[in-house]
């Protein structure tokens, strides 16, 4: 099955192979540098996970005591259309990717439906990779920013002005320019 990070056919414009995976490891390294210094439990929310590849990679770092994943596996997904996937196949791949991690809780809803389930000021990291429309990104930031602890980190995927200008505009207008953008267009900002 063609996937976004592990079995990718995507190439970066400067011919870097599998930049989606290698770039993501750059994000994980940056998070590790920041979060390893924190005491106590480290919790994250991932909004949008698709096949669970990023979830598995987040869990594999050993940084997080809990990972709440918000992924409905429903609605329109361009990647499904491009590669002839259906949600049944994607859900199977998701379950396969997260099977070894007990700290992952999968919430099968849209992010705007369940933001009230998550306590304010209780998460160290939030990663947004759901609907890429401007309004949706703004809504995710506005709903989930209060969930971060003081000094928390917000991040996401697809901070790329020539492919996802709505994501860039939404991020810049709600929280400002990211502190870091990686090869795979993941971004983060320490607040």
Secondary structure, DSSP 8 states (H G I E B T S, - for coil): ---SSSS---B-TT--BTHHHHHHHHHHHHHHHHHTT--S--EEEEE--TTSHHHHHHHHTT--SEEEEE----S--HHHHHHT--HHHHHHHHHHHHTT-TTEEEE-S-HHHHGGGS-TT-EEEEEE-S--SHHHHHHHHHHHGGGEEEEEEEEES---TTT-HHHHHHHHHHT-S-SEE-TTS-EEEE-
